[in-house]
Amino acid sequence: MDHYSDDTTANKIALGLLRIITAFLFIPHGAQKLFGVLGRDSVELLSLSGVAGILEFFGGLAILIGLFTRPIAFVLSGLMAVAYWYAHGLKDFWPIVNGGEKAVLYCFIFLFLFVYGGGSFSLDGWLKRKK
Protein backbone atom coordinates (compact mmCIF):
# COMPACT_ATOMS: atom_id res chain seq x y z
CA MET A 1 0.00 0.00 0.00
CA ASP A 2 1.41 3.38 -1.04
CA HIS A 3 1.06 6.00 1.68
CA TYR A 4 2.42 8.85 -0.42
CA SER A 5 -0.03 11.52 -1.49
CA ASP A 6 0.56 15.11 -2.54
CA ASP A 7 -2.45 16.16 -0.48
CA THR A 8 -1.39 14.95 2.96
CA THR A 9 -1.12 17.51 5.72
CA ALA A 10 2.50 16.54 6.31
CA ASN A 11 3.38 17.20 2.66
CA LYS A 12 1.58 20.56 2.74
CA ILE A 13 3.46 21.57 5.87
CA ALA A 14 6.80 20.35 4.48
CA LEU A 15 6.32 22.31 1.24
CA GLY A 16 5.39 25.43 3.18
CA LEU A 17 8.38 25.08 5.48
CA LEU A 18 10.76 24.47 2.57
CA ARG A 19 9.47 27.60 0.82
CA ILE A 20 9.55 29.81 3.92
CA ILE A 21 12.94 28.68 5.25
CA THR A 22 14.53 28.91 1.80
CA ALA A 23 13.24 32.46 1.37
CA PHE A 24 14.26 33.40 4.92
CA LEU A 25 17.82 32.28 4.17
CA PHE A 26 17.83 33.81 0.66
CA ILE A 27 16.58 37.34 1.44
CA PRO A 28 19.72 38.39 3.39
CA HIS A 29 21.86 37.81 0.27
CA GLY A 30 19.87 40.54 -1.45
CA ALA A 31 19.82 42.74 1.67
CA GLN A 32 23.62 42.62 1.79
CA LYS A 33 23.91 43.80 -1.80
CA LEU A 34 21.17 46.42 -1.70
CA PHE A 35 21.55 47.90 1.77
CA GLY A 36 25.15 47.15 2.76
CA VAL A 37 24.14 45.22 5.86
CA LEU A 38 25.15 41.90 7.42
CA GLY A 39 28.85 42.29 6.84
CA ARG A 40 28.96 43.52 3.27
CA ASP A 41 29.06 46.87 1.50
CA SER A 42 26.22 47.73 -0.84
CA VAL A 43 26.75 47.43 -4.58
CA GLU A 44 25.86 49.68 -7.50
CA LEU A 45 22.15 49.17 -8.15
CA LEU A 46 22.47 48.94 -11.94
CA SER A 47 25.37 46.49 -11.85
CA LEU A 48 25.13 42.72 -12.27
CA SER A 49 25.37 42.32 -8.48
CA GLY A 50 22.78 45.07 -7.98
CA VAL A 51 20.27 43.34 -10.24
CA ALA A 52 21.00 40.06 -8.46
CA GLY A 53 20.39 41.83 -5.14
CA ILE A 54 17.03 43.17 -6.34
CA LEU A 55 15.96 39.69 -7.47
CA GLU A 56 17.26 38.05 -4.30
CA PHE A 57 15.63 40.52 -1.90
CA PHE A 58 12.28 41.18 -3.55
CA GLY A 59 12.00 37.74 -5.15
CA GLY A 60 12.84 36.21 -1.78
CA LEU A 61 10.10 38.29 -0.10
CA ALA A 62 7.57 37.08 -2.69
CA ILE A 63 8.65 33.46 -2.17
CA LEU A 64 8.44 33.95 1.60
CA ILE A 65 4.77 34.92 1.43
CA GLY A 66 4.08 32.61 -1.50
CA LEU A 67 2.99 35.23 -4.03
CA PHE A 68 3.56 34.45 -7.73
CA THR A 69 5.67 31.55 -6.50
CA ARG A 70 6.01 29.67 -9.78
CA PRO A 71 7.20 32.48 -12.08
CA ILE A 72 9.42 34.03 -9.42
CA ALA A 73 10.93 30.67 -8.47
CA PHE A 74 11.68 30.06 -12.17
CA VAL A 75 13.53 33.37 -12.42
CA LEU A 76 15.41 32.76 -9.17
CA SER A 77 16.38 29.26 -10.27
CA GLY A 78 17.88 30.76 -13.41
CA LEU A 79 19.60 33.47 -11.38
CA MET A 80 21.23 30.83 -9.20
CA ALA A 81 22.31 28.78 -12.22
CA VAL A 82 23.97 31.88 -13.70
CA ALA A 83 25.48 32.77 -10.31
CA TYR A 84 26.94 29.29 -10.04
CA TRP A 85 28.63 29.36 -13.43
CA TYR A 86 29.64 33.01 -13.19
CA ALA A 87 31.15 32.88 -9.70
CA HIS A 88 31.97 29.22 -9.05
CA GLY A 89 31.60 26.70 -11.86
CA LEU A 90 34.65 27.64 -13.88
CA LYS A 91 36.99 27.39 -10.86
CA ASP A 92 36.61 23.63 -10.39
CA PHE A 93 34.15 20.87 -11.33
CA TRP A 94 33.21 20.00 -7.73
CA PRO A 95 30.94 22.44 -5.87
CA ILE A 96 32.61 21.53 -2.57
CA VAL A 97 35.89 22.81 -4.03
CA ASN A 98 34.57 25.83 -5.93
CA GLY A 99 32.28 27.05 -3.10
CA GLY A 100 29.10 26.81 -5.14
CA GLU A 101 27.01 24.44 -3.00
CA LYS A 102 24.57 27.13 -1.89
CA ALA A 103 23.98 28.32 -5.45
CA VAL A 104 23.30 24.75 -6.63
CA LEU A 105 20.93 24.03 -3.73
CA TYR A 106 19.04 27.30 -4.21
CA CYS A 107 18.83 26.62 -7.96
CA PHE A 108 17.21 23.24 -7.47
CA ILE A 109 14.97 24.25 -4.56
CA PHE A 110 13.64 27.12 -6.68
CA LEU A 111 13.20 24.71 -9.59
CA PHE A 112 11.20 22.46 -7.24
CA LEU A 113 9.04 25.43 -6.16
CA PHE A 114 8.52 26.32 -9.82
CA VAL A 115 7.10 22.83 -10.41
CA TYR A 116 5.07 22.51 -7.19
CA GLY A 117 4.10 26.12 -6.54
CA GLY A 118 3.74 27.80 -3.17
CA GLY A 119 1.45 25.22 -1.65
CA SER A 120 -1.61 25.58 0.55
CA PHE A 121 0.10 27.81 3.10
CA SER A 122 0.84 30.64 0.66
CA LEU A 123 -0.87 33.67 -0.79
CA ASP A 124 -1.05 31.78 -4.08
CA GLY A 125 -2.93 28.96 -2.31
CA TRP A 126 -5.21 31.42 -0.54
CA LEU A 127 -6.00 33.24 -3.80
CA LYS A 128 -6.71 29.91 -5.51
CA ARG A 129 -9.15 28.92 -2.75
CA LYS A 130 -10.91 32.31 -3.02
CA LYS A 131 -11.85 31.68 -6.68
URSULMO-V617656 format. One record per residue. RES is the residue in three letters. PSI is psi in degrees with one decimal (999 if undefined). OMEGA is omega in whole degrees, 0 to 359 (999 if undefined). NEAR is the number of other ideal C-beta (glycine too) atoms within 12 Angstrom. Layout:
res-><RES | RES>
psi-><PSI | PSI>
omega-><OMEGA | OMEGA>
near-><NEAR | NEAR>
This chain:
res-><MET | ASP | HIS | TYR | SER | ASP | ASP | THR | THR | ALA | ASN | LYS | ILE | ALA | LEU | GLY | LEU | LEU | ARG | ILE | ILE | THR | ALA | PHE | LEU | PHE | ILE | PRO | HIS | GLY | ALA | GLN | LYS | LEU | PHE | GLY | VAL | LEU | GLY | ARG | ASP | SER | VAL | GLU | LEU | LEU | SER | LEU | SER | GLY | VAL | ALA | GLY | ILE | LEU | GLU | PHE | PHE | GLY | GLY | LEU | ALA | ILE | LEU | ILE | GLY | LEU | PHE | THR | ARG | PRO | ILE | ALA | PHE | VAL | LEU | SER | GLY | LEU | MET | ALA | VAL | ALA | TYR | TRP | TYR | ALA | HIS | GLY | LEU | LYS | ASP | PHE | TRP | PRO | ILE | VAL | ASN | GLY | GLY | GLU | LYS | ALA | VAL | LEU | TYR | CYS | PHE | ILE | PHE | LEU | PHE | LEU | PHE | VAL | TYR | GLY | GLY | GLY | SER | PHE | SER | LEU | ASP | GLY | TRP | LEU | LYS | ARG | LYS | LYS>
psi-><128.8 | 120.5 | 2.6 | 133.5 | 137.5 | -17.3 | 5.9 | 152.9 | -40.3 | -41.9 | -38.1 | -43.2 | -43.3 | -42.8 | -44.6 | -43.9 | -41.7 | -45.6 | -47.9 | -47.1 | -40.1 | -46.3 | -41.9 | -37.1 | -23.1 | -38.5 | -42.9 | -25.6 | -41.8 | -38.8 | -39.7 | -49.1 | -41.1 | -39.8 | -2.4 | 40.9 | 172.9 | 41.1 | 17.8 | 147.7 | 151.3 | 161.7 | 165.6 | 128.6 | -38.6 | 20.5 | 173.8 | -43.2 | -35.1 | -43.8 | -41.0 | -41.3 | -41.4 | -48.2 | -41.9 | -46.4 | -57.1 | -35.6 | -40.3 | -40.9 | -42.5 | -41.4 | -40.0 | -46.3 | -7.0 | 41.1 | 125.2 | 41.7 | -48.9 | -54.6 | -36.8 | -39.8 | -35.7 | -46.2 | -43.7 | -33.4 | -44.8 | -41.1 | -43.1 | -32.0 | -45.2 | -43.4 | -40.2 | -52.2 | -34.6 | -43.5 | -20.0 | -47.0 | -29.4 | -9.3 | -39.0 | 155.9 | -40.0 | 124.6 | -31.5 | -29.9 | -39.5 | -1.7 | 17.3 | 14.9 | -44.3 | -42.5 | -41.6 | -46.9 | -47.3 | -43.3 | -48.1 | -28.7 | -43.0 | -35.0 | -42.0 | -46.5 | -31.8 | -42.4 | -45.7 | -19.0 | -171.8 | -16.3 | -178.2 | -35.0 | 59.4 | 164.1 | -35.3 | -46.2 | -41.2 | -43.7 | -35.8 | -39.8 | -29.0 | -23.0 | 999>
omega-><181 | 181 | 182 | 175 | 179 | 186 | 180 | 179 | 180 | 179 | 178 | 179 | 180 | 178 | 178 | 179 | 178 | 181 | 185 | 182 | 178 | 180 | 180 | 179 | 184 | 184 | 181 | 176 | 177 | 179 | 177 | 185 | 185 | 190 | 179 | 180 | 173 | 172 | 179 | 174 | 177 | 180 | 176 | 186 | 183 | 174 | 177 | 178 | 178 | 177 | 176 | 179 | 177 | 180 | 181 | 184 | 185 | 174 | 177 | 177 | 179 | 177 | 180 | 181 | 177 | 180 | 184 | 187 | 185 | 182 | 180 | 178 | 177 | 179 | 181 | 175 | 177 | 177 | 182 | 175 | 178 | 180 | 180 | 184 | 181 | 187 | 188 | 194 | 182 | 181 | 181 | 180 | 187 | 178 | 178 | 180 | 185 | 177 | 185 | 183 | 182 | 180 | 179 | 179 | 178 | 180 | 185 | 173 | 178 | 175 | 176 | 180 | 174 | 181 | 187 | 182 | 185 | 180 | 183 | 184 | 181 | 174 | 176 | 179 | 179 | 179 | 178 | 178 | 181 | 183 | 999>
near-><4 | 6 | 7 | 9 | 11 | 16 | 11 | 15 | 14 | 15 | 19 | 23 | 16 | 19 | 31 | 31 | 20 | 33 | 41 | 27 | 21 | 36 | 36 | 18 | 21 | 42 | 32 | 23 | 34 | 37 | 25 | 24 | 33 | 30 | 22 | 18 | 17 | 17 | 12 | 17 | 14 | 21 | 24 | 16 | 18 | 11 | 14 | 18 | 26 | 21 | 23 | 34 | 35 | 30 | 34 | 39 | 32 | 27 | 36 | 42 | 27 | 32 | 46 | 35 | 27 | 35 | 26 | 25 | 44 | 28 | 20 | 35 | 41 | 24 | 29 | 44 | 33 | 24 | 35 | 38 | 24 | 22 | 33 | 28 | 19 | 19 | 22 | 25 | 23 | 12 | 16 | 13 | 12 | 13 | 22 | 13 | 12 | 21 | 18 | 27 | 18 | 24 | 31 | 25 | 23 | 39 | 32 | 23 | 31 | 39 | 23 | 26 | 41 | 25 | 18 | 26 | 31 | 37 | 35 | 27 | 25 | 33 | 25 | 30 | 24 | 18 | 17 | 17 | 12 | 8 | 7>
